[in-house]
């Protein structure tokens, strides 16, 4: 693994700026990898790791940088729960750990660096310095990953009976004996104009 400073530099380049969320994300991911004993997630260990992120904010980009997990590789999974948290799953052992930022870390950052006016700058410095137990909660968890959730899974492609679009990874819906995509089954996030 790289150093905190090296990962922060990479995260800044990938995300476009450095902020408190980037520092949290880098530290969170480094801790998850350490707890799972994954030393080289972007190299020899790259197929061992699946990461679930629970927020679509700055930290997620940092977590992707450190872990090497990407949506396009099917190794980064997004669950929109609005929490500064991630779960790291070692698919070779089944071990998984969920790590979440403590809300109390914001107040602790203020008390650690009252001389800094900018809240973001306070947090960026304090989050680099804080012991992990002041910054994060950690829980060993079990994550059931069906075969279609694994990176590299090659499954059948099914065609929606309504729109004719292909559906991968068992995301189809069976309704009244017809195979439909989620959009045609009424789960659209968009409105057809």
Secondary structure by P-SEA (a helix, b strand, c coil): cccaaaaaaaaaaaaccccaaaaaaaaaaaaaaaaaccccccccccccbbbbbccccaaaaaaaaaaccccccccbbbbcccccbbbbbcccccbbbbbbbbcaaaaaaaaaccccccaaaaaaaaaacccccccccccbbbbbbccccccbbbbbbbbbccccccccccccccccccccccccccccccccc
